[in-house]
Amino acid sequence: MPVPQLGDDWCELTPSELPISQIYEWVLRPNCGAVVLFSGTVRDHADGRSDVTSLEYEAYEDAVVPVFQNLAHEARQQFDGIGRVAILHRTGLLQLEESSVVVAVSSPHRGNAFEAARFLIDALKESAPIWKKENWVGGSDWGTGAHDVVATKKVSESSQ
């Protein structure tokens, strides 16, 4: 997966495996003493179900990266001194323990890095046009409400 050559935001939707170590290395900056990297992985359960075997992600591809870019911009507005931001999400069929989403943030201090990363993953879950299908022994269905969302600003407010 190619790394962005210019800028401090790496926003991508891909069917390929997410390159965790490459994302971490890219986010590092000499003026930033903190890196927070969150990786959301496929787990074997969901609300009311203990036998999930895989997930399938679909997305409105033309809209996802602009949403990610707006979220990165909003994080920079809310959290002073953010260095680099990476927001990457997978599409397609994923097996247990595979990373489906990665958010990474560098900052001079850990507080802003943690808060910005938390904001980004929560806002992404709330606003990005990405859908998850849960597969289990004997069936499948589109997952809904499988995560708690911390209150965030709406993406539409950040693009005004």
C-alpha positions in Angstrom: 0.0 0.0 0.0 1.5 3.3 -1.0 2.2 5.9 1.7 1.1 9.5 1.1 4.0 11.6 -0.3 2.7 15.0 0.7 0.7 16.3 3.6 0.1 15.1 7.2 -3.1 13.2 6.7 -3.4 9.6 5.3 -7.0 8.8 4.6 -7.8 5.6 2.7 -10.4 3.0 2.0 -8.9 -0.3 0.8 -9.7 -3.9 0.2 -6.0 -4.7 1.2 -4.7 -5.7 4.6 -3.9 -2.6 6.7 -0.2 -2.1 7.1 -0.1 -1.4 10.9 3.7 -1.0 11.3 3.9 1.2 8.1 1.1 3.4 9.5 2.9 3.7 12.8 6.2 4.6 11.1 4.5 7.2 8.9 2.8 8.9 11.8 6.0 9.4 13.7 7.5 13.0 13.7 10.5 14.4 15.4 8.4 17.2 17.1 5.8 14.7 18.4 6.5 12.7 21.6 3.2 10.7 21.5 1.7 8.3 19.0 -1.7 6.7 19.6 -2.7 3.9 17.2 -6.1 2.3 17.5 -6.8 -0.9 15.5 -10.3 -2.3 15.4 -10.2 -6.0 14.8 -12.8 -8.6 13.9 -14.0 -10.4 17.0 -16.0 -13.6 17.5 -19.1 -11.9 19.0 -21.6 -9.1 18.6 -24.7 -7.9 20.4 -26.6 -11.0 21.3 -24.4 -13.3 19.3 -21.4 -15.4 20.4 -20.6 -17.2 17.1 -19.4 -14.6 14.6 -17.0 -16.1 12.1 -16.2 -13.2 9.8 -17.3 -9.7 8.8 -17.9 -8.1 5.4 -17.6 -4.4 4.9 -19.2 -2.4 2.1 -18.8 1.3 1.6 -20.0 4.2 -0.5 -16.5 4.6 -1.8 -16.7 8.1 -3.3 -17.9 9.5 0.0 -15.7 7.8 2.5 -12.3 9.5 2.0 -13.9 13.0 2.0 -15.6 12.1 5.3 -12.2 10.9 6.7 -10.5 14.1 5.5 -13.2 16.2 7.2 -12.7 14.3 10.4 -8.9 14.8 10.3 -9.5 18.5 9.8 -12.0 18.6 12.7 -9.4 16.8 15.0 -6.9 19.5 14.1 -9.4 22.2 15.1 -10.2 20.5 18.4 -6.8 19.2 19.5 -3.9 21.6 19.5 -0.6 20.5 18.0 -1.7 17.3 16.1 1.2 16.1 14.0 0.0 13.4 11.6 -3.3 11.7 11.3 -4.0 8.3 9.6 -7.5 7.0 9.0 -7.7 3.7 7.1 -10.6 1.3 6.7 -10.9 -2.1 5.0 -13.7 -3.3 2.7 -14.5 -6.9 1.7 -14.4 -10.1 3.7 -12.4 -10.1 6.9 -11.6 -13.0 9.2 -11.3 -13.1 13.0 -8.5 -11.0 14.4 -7.9 -9.0 11.1 -7.8 -5.2 11.4 -10.8 -3.6 9.9 -10.0 0.0 10.8 -6.9 1.9 12.0 -6.7 5.4 13.4 -3.3 6.8 14.3 -2.4 10.3 15.6 0.9 11.9 16.6 1.1 14.9 18.9 3.7 16.6 21.0 1.9 15.3 24.2 -0.1 12.1 24.9 -3.3 13.8 26.1 -4.1 15.3 22.8 -3.0 12.2 20.9 -5.4 10.0 23.0 -8.3 12.4 22.8 -7.9 13.0 19.0 -7.7 9.2 18.3 -10.8 8.6 20.4 -12.7 11.4 18.7 -11.6 10.1 15.2 -12.8 6.5 15.7 -16.0 7.5 17.4 -16.8 10.1 14.7 -15.9 7.7 11.9 -18.3 5.0 13.3 -21.0 7.7 13.5 -20.6 9.3 10.1 -18.7 7.3 7.5 -20.9 5.5 4.9 -19.5 2.0 5.7 -21.7 -1.0 6.5 -20.8 -4.2 8.3 -22.3 -7.6 7.6 -21.8 -10.2 10.4 -21.4 -13.8 9.4 -21.9 -16.7 11.8 -22.5 -20.4 11.6 -25.7 -20.8 9.8 -26.4 -17.2 8.7 -25.5 -13.6 8.3 -27.1 -10.1 8.8 -26.1 -6.5 8.6 -24.7 -5.4 12.0 -26.3 -2.5 13.7 -25.7 -0.8 17.0 -22.6 -2.9 17.8 -20.7 0.0 19.3 -21.1 2.8 21.8 -20.5 6.3 20.3 -19.1 9.0 22.5 -20.7 12.4 21.8 -18.9 14.1 18.9 -19.5 17.1 16.7 -21.4 16.2 13.5 -19.3 16.0 10.4 -21.6 18.4 8.7 -20.8 21.1 11.3 -17.0 20.6 10.7 -17.3 21.2 6.9 -19.1 24.5 7.3 
